[in-house]
Amino acid sequence: MRRSRLSRILMMLATAALLGVLLPTVASAQAAPVVTVSESYSGLESLGAGFVYEGWLIIDGAPVSSGTFSIDGSGAVVPITTPTIPNAADATTFVLTIEPSPDPDPAPADTHVLAGDFVNGIASLTIDHPAALGTNFSSATGSYIVATPTTSDTTDEYSGIWFLELPGGTPPPGPSLNLPTLPAGWNYEGWTVAGGTPISTGTFTSVSGADDFGGFSGPDAAPPFPGEDFITNAPAGLTFPRDVSGYPVVISVEPFPDDSPAPFALKPLTGQVPNPVVTGANVSNPLAFNPDNLSGTITITAGCPLPVPFEPEIAFTGADSDELAMLAMLLIALGALAVFGQRRFANQI
């Protein structure tokens, strides 16, 4: 009876040894925690056809897309793609860009709108983060004159807006805008609005040079500064020459490539032409700083792992094979000892 009990004890020890090798392997196969990335934004506007917003998590120094979305007419986020990112909790920074759609390039575009660093799983997004535009434009100042230097006709002097100044009314003119240098992917653009229709004066990157547009101006040479006369080639529904008295004047920040013929959401300088207007190269009209309202919050949370069926798949590595060989030898020895003990006990009977 004692021999039989000894055999059972030996077999229990062998089973315990086997479980000691297998259980750690099975436990390591359990599911990882579920990681959720939540995004909320304020102030973003709808983009033009062929463009979307895209979020990027910076993980180990490399961008990983968190998905694309658009903004509907009410300002709500409309998700387009929502990829799963198992290692999202490792992200250090979040960047929001404007991307073409379809996008042939898997890397982020230069048009970084918002960015923020993660602190305890939360990133507060701003335009002045170094990974976005790098400025909030609070230092921007400017003015403009109402004049038509591209035409000698004195009856249309109220039909031009130029971002220059002529101190004392004598040449040479100088720049009237003080704007921070923009990173790649962005341009400045001047605007006025007539009858609800935005009219561009042209895009530019330097306040001391001509902009890229002169399609509305007259036949004479234009000054080498941003601005436009509204003399010819009026957009549909408008007539030129156009008296700009009482019209708004705006300097916007535009993505490049531009997603829309309308002004982008960032408008750091705004003003309004006086009515009645005073014309002349020596009459400057001020532009005021217009704070942006673009922001966002990204939250990363790790929840409990989802339950998974118990389906152990055991694969022994090179290190495990030595332990398995020793276990096999132990089992053989214990089994032989148990058999030997049972036979001796039977012979004694």
C-alpha positions as MATLAB code, in Angstrom:
seq = 'MRRSRLSRILMMLATAALLGVLLPTVASAQAAPVVTVSESYSGLESLGAGFVYEGWLIIDGAPVSSGTFSIDGSGAVVPITTPTIPNAADATTFVLTIEPSPDPDPAPADTHVLAGDFVNGIASLTIDHPAALGTNFSSATGSYIVATPTTSDTTDEYSGIWFLELPGGTPPPGPSLNLPTLPAGWNYEGWTVAGGTPISTGTFTSVSGADDFGGFSGPDAAPPFPGEDFITNAPAGLTFPRDVSGYPVVISVEPFPDDSPAPFALKPLTGQVPNPVVTGANVSNPLAFNPDNLSGTITITAGCPLPVPFEPEIAFTGADSDELAMLAMLLIALGALAVFGQRRFANQI';
ca = [
       0.000    0.000    0.000;
       2.871    2.312    0.868;
       4.557    1.531   -2.477;
       1.392    2.442   -4.406;
       1.145    5.694   -2.484;
       4.801    6.435   -3.307;
       4.135    5.837   -6.999;
       1.265    8.294   -6.955;
       3.423   10.890   -5.228;
       6.160   10.480   -7.835;
       3.670   10.885  -10.694;
       2.247   14.046   -9.057;
       5.753   15.513   -8.834;
       6.341   14.778  -12.511;
       3.051   16.455  -13.453;
       3.924   19.510  -11.383;
       7.286   19.787  -13.127;
       5.612   19.612  -16.534;
       3.149   22.356  -15.624;
       6.032   24.513  -14.399;
       7.411   24.532  -17.924;
       4.137   24.893  -19.854;
       2.099   27.381  -17.797;
       4.450   30.384  -18.216;
       4.352   29.822  -21.971;
       0.537   29.748  -22.021;
       0.226   32.803  -19.756;
       2.479   34.859  -22.019;
       0.020   34.368  -24.895;
      -2.759   36.422  -23.261;
      -4.125   39.481  -25.130;
      -2.469   42.916  -24.759;
      -4.480   45.826  -23.283;
      -6.866   47.588  -25.690;
      -5.513   51.070  -26.609;
      -8.002   53.786  -27.613;
      -7.085   57.091  -29.322;
      -9.761   59.798  -28.890;
      -9.564   63.032  -30.913;
     -11.498   66.289  -30.488;
     -10.996   69.590  -32.328;
     -12.204   73.169  -32.239;
     -12.180   75.762  -35.008;
     -11.393   73.481  -37.932;
     -13.324   74.245  -41.108;
     -14.372   72.120  -44.066;
     -11.676   71.556  -46.663;
     -12.107   71.734  -50.406;
     -12.731   68.705  -52.599;
      -9.748   66.365  -52.806;
      -8.318   67.143  -49.348;
      -8.705   65.631  -45.874;
      -7.290   66.094  -42.404;
      -4.980   63.350  -41.132;
      -3.666   62.705  -37.638;
      -0.187   61.348  -36.921;
       1.194   59.732  -33.790;
       4.954   60.097  -33.447;
       6.170   56.725  -32.113;
       9.904   56.081  -31.719;
      10.511   59.177  -33.843;
       8.424   57.954  -36.810;
       4.924   59.127  -37.900;
       2.083   56.590  -37.714;
      -1.293   57.610  -39.144;
      -4.166   57.729  -36.645;
      -6.680   58.115  -39.477;
      -8.225   60.680  -41.798;
     -11.375   62.757  -41.385;
     -13.333   65.675  -42.788;
     -15.346   68.454  -41.138;
     -19.041   68.777  -41.956;
     -21.078   71.968  -42.209;
     -21.755   72.012  -38.455;
     -18.075   71.701  -37.575;
     -18.325   68.044  -36.524;
     -15.601   65.502  -37.269;
     -16.549   62.894  -39.891;
     -14.124   59.922  -39.697;
     -12.935   58.465  -42.996;
     -10.248   55.963  -41.987;
      -9.644   54.657  -38.438;
      -6.638   52.300  -38.327;
      -5.789   50.180  -35.278;
      -2.506   51.181  -33.608;
      -1.453   48.559  -31.011;
       1.506   50.623  -29.741;
      -0.323   53.980  -29.645;
       0.470   54.327  -25.943;
       4.141   54.779  -26.904;
       3.401   58.009  -28.822;
       5.246   61.141  -27.685;
       3.699   63.746  -30.033;
       0.596   64.209  -32.186;
       0.541   66.182  -35.456;
      -2.474   67.132  -37.606;
      -1.877   67.709  -41.319;
      -3.841   68.486  -44.481;
      -3.435   65.751  -47.081;
      -4.549   65.246  -50.679;
      -7.163   62.554  -51.223;
      -6.311   60.166  -52.730;
      -2.789   60.506  -51.342;
       0.048   58.833  -53.283;
       2.565   59.600  -50.510;
       2.285   57.632  -47.226;
       4.355   60.249  -45.372;
       2.869   63.386  -43.758;
       2.509   66.483  -45.958;
       4.252   69.754  -45.063;
       0.951   71.382  -44.071;
       1.124   70.802  -40.305;
      -1.890   72.544  -38.765;
      -1.804   71.539  -35.085;
       0.573   69.613  -32.825;
       1.119   68.768  -29.179;
       3.205   66.554  -26.877;
       1.665   63.793  -24.764;
       1.687   64.242  -21.001;
       0.046   61.409  -19.052;
      -1.698   60.238  -22.204;
      -3.111   63.649  -23.209;
      -1.833   66.010  -25.933;
      -3.167   69.588  -26.130;
      -2.853   70.761  -29.741;
      -1.916   74.307  -30.810;
      -0.719   76.013  -33.974;
       2.400   77.393  -32.278;
       3.894   73.986  -31.420;
       7.275   73.552  -33.192;
       5.858   70.601  -35.143;
       2.955   72.767  -36.435;
       3.319   76.367  -37.684;
       5.604   77.312  -34.786;
       3.833   80.626  -34.062;
       0.478   81.958  -32.869;
       0.962   85.200  -34.894;
       0.527   87.391  -31.823;
       3.461   89.519  -33.007;
       1.834   90.208  -36.408;
       1.072   93.828  -37.293;
       0.205   95.604  -40.509;
      -1.555   98.258  -42.520;
      -2.577   98.953  -46.116;
      -3.312  101.823  -48.467;
      -6.235  102.344  -50.847;
      -4.852  103.335  -54.240;
      -4.648  102.157  -57.865;
      -0.993  102.391  -58.947;
      -1.557  100.199  -62.055;
      -3.819  102.699  -63.795;
      -3.536  106.424  -64.474;
      -7.314  106.882  -64.427;
      -8.071  109.116  -61.450;
     -11.741  108.067  -61.286;
     -10.953  104.598  -59.860;
      -8.693  105.534  -56.960;
     -10.989  103.666  -54.539;
     -10.440  100.352  -56.371;
      -7.149   99.023  -55.046;
      -5.661   97.608  -51.820;
      -1.882   97.488  -51.335;
       0.140   96.261  -48.381;
       2.795   98.952  -48.445;
       3.487  102.277  -46.857;
       5.002  105.504  -48.140;
       6.037  107.574  -45.135;
       5.497  111.234  -45.899;
       4.013  110.309  -49.279;
       7.400  110.142  -50.987;
       9.147  107.127  -52.518;
      10.556  104.612  -52.084;
       7.682  102.604  -50.616;
       8.309  100.079  -47.875;
       6.533   97.017  -46.505;
       3.551   97.640  -44.250;
       3.242   94.078  -42.928;
       5.167   92.504  -40.077;
       4.571   88.750  -40.255;
       6.519   85.715  -38.995;
       8.239   83.496  -41.554;
       6.084   80.507  -42.387;
       7.323   76.898  -42.520;
       7.153   74.861  -45.716;
       3.599   74.051  -46.796;
       2.125   77.493  -46.051;
       1.660   80.900  -47.733;
       0.112   84.226  -46.806;
      -2.775   85.584  -48.890;
      -4.493   88.966  -49.009;
      -8.291   89.238  -49.324;
     -11.261   91.499  -49.530;
     -14.917   90.489  -49.812;
     -17.446   91.957  -52.281;
     -21.102   90.941  -52.133;
     -20.217   87.822  -50.120;
     -17.562   86.763  -52.644;
     -13.952   86.529  -51.387;
     -11.520   88.263  -53.763;
      -7.840   87.374  -53.486;
      -5.109   89.968  -53.856;
      -2.556   87.136  -54.301;
      -0.414   84.785  -52.200;
       3.055   85.634  -50.916;
       5.776   84.534  -48.519;
       7.749   87.796  -48.387;
       6.247   91.118  -47.264;
       8.956   92.928  -49.248;
       8.195   91.448  -52.649;
       5.375   91.143  -55.151;
       2.732   88.464  -54.674;
       1.909   85.787  -57.258;
      -1.154   87.447  -58.801;
      -1.907   90.495  -60.917;
      -4.922   89.386  -62.922;
      -7.260   92.169  -61.778;
      -4.828   95.073  -62.072;
      -4.513   97.705  -64.780;
      -1.916   98.048  -67.549;
       0.727   99.998  -65.602;
       3.551   98.527  -63.565;
       2.645   97.372  -60.058;
       4.742   98.166  -56.992;
       6.895   95.244  -55.712;
       4.669   94.507  -52.735;
       1.588   92.379  -52.070;
      -1.677   93.928  -53.229;
      -4.058   94.303  -56.128;
      -6.078   96.802  -58.138;
      -9.621   95.702  -58.992;
      -9.812   97.142  -62.491;
     -10.369   94.297  -64.952;
     -11.284   90.573  -65.278;
     -13.907   90.648  -62.527;
     -15.021   87.253  -61.129;
     -18.443   86.001  -62.153;
     -21.230   88.035  -60.585;
     -19.043   91.101  -59.900;
     -18.102   94.198  -61.860;
     -14.788   96.096  -61.945;
     -13.603   98.778  -61.300;
     -14.820   98.160  -57.757;
     -15.042  100.737  -54.989;
     -13.729   98.985  -51.867;
     -15.098  101.521  -49.363;
     -16.366   99.663  -46.281;
     -14.985   96.298  -47.453;
     -13.144   93.912  -45.113;
      -9.393   93.425  -45.572;
      -7.819   90.161  -44.430;
      -4.406   88.490  -44.338;
      -4.868   84.718  -44.124;
      -2.500   81.768  -43.796;
      -3.123   79.266  -46.581;
      -2.038   75.651  -47.046;
       0.129   74.901  -50.049;
      -1.103   73.246  -52.190;
      -4.243   75.247  -51.494;
      -7.350   73.197  -50.742;
      -9.900   75.875  -51.647;
     -10.386   79.229  -53.444;
     -11.846   80.569  -50.165;
      -9.775   81.847  -47.207;
      -8.457   79.252  -44.741;
      -9.449   79.323  -41.061;
      -6.253   81.126  -39.970;
      -6.653   84.891  -40.414;
      -4.039   86.621  -38.228;
      -4.717   90.196  -39.461;
      -8.077   91.782  -40.262;
      -9.448   95.257  -40.893;
     -12.104   97.233  -42.711;
     -11.731   99.946  -45.301;
     -13.162  103.228  -43.958;
     -16.323  104.531  -45.543;
     -15.882  107.156  -46.758;
     -12.378  106.104  -47.664;
      -9.373  108.411  -47.786;
      -7.080  107.488  -50.668;
      -3.447  108.198  -51.269;
      -0.092  106.533  -50.833;
       0.548  108.370  -47.565;
      -2.729  107.290  -45.899;
      -2.283  104.022  -43.985;
      -5.195  102.034  -42.636;
      -4.436   99.691  -39.728;
      -4.908   95.935  -39.542;
      -5.632   94.335  -36.154;
      -4.405   91.029  -34.755;
      -7.086   88.351  -34.959;
      -6.364   85.473  -32.523;
      -6.849   81.972  -33.882;
      -9.374   79.569  -32.381;
      -7.834   76.338  -33.661;
      -7.152   73.729  -31.006;
      -7.520   70.055  -30.239;
      -7.129   67.399  -27.580;
      -5.882   63.862  -28.140;
      -6.381   61.278  -25.388;
      -4.798   57.810  -25.323;
      -6.283   55.278  -22.904;
      -5.375   51.633  -22.290;
      -8.287   49.452  -21.149;
      -8.608   45.853  -19.978;
      -7.687   43.174  -22.511;
     -10.516   41.550  -24.383;
     -11.319   37.957  -23.304;
      -9.791   35.384  -25.662;
     -10.500   31.649  -25.990;
      -7.980   29.384  -24.224;
      -6.039   28.045  -27.191;
      -2.486   27.370  -26.060;
      -0.014   27.133  -28.883;
       3.270   26.024  -27.396;
       6.461   26.569  -29.338;
       9.735   25.773  -27.625;
      12.734   27.923  -28.351;
      16.343   26.793  -28.229;
      16.519   27.725  -24.548;
      13.321   25.793  -23.801;
      14.576   22.604  -25.506;
      17.214   22.004  -22.816;
      14.584   22.243  -20.089;
      12.317   19.906  -22.048;
      15.096   17.293  -22.392;
      15.809   17.410  -18.651;
      12.069   17.079  -17.931;
      11.795   14.057  -20.229;
      14.692   12.345  -18.439;
      13.068   13.102  -15.080;
       9.749   11.652  -16.219;
      11.433    8.463  -17.485;
      13.292    8.022  -14.224;
      10.205    8.635  -12.106;
       8.129    6.292  -14.230;
      10.725    3.507  -13.996;
      10.968    3.965  -10.249;
       7.204    3.777   -9.913;
       7.013    0.544  -11.957;
       9.905   -0.991  -10.024;
       8.223   -0.153   -6.744;
       4.924   -1.688   -7.807;
       6.598   -4.961   -8.895;
       8.493   -5.374   -5.634;
       5.322   -4.778   -3.696;
       3.523   -7.438   -5.811;
       6.334   -9.990   -5.291;
       6.175   -9.498   -1.543;
       2.497  -10.393   -1.597;
];
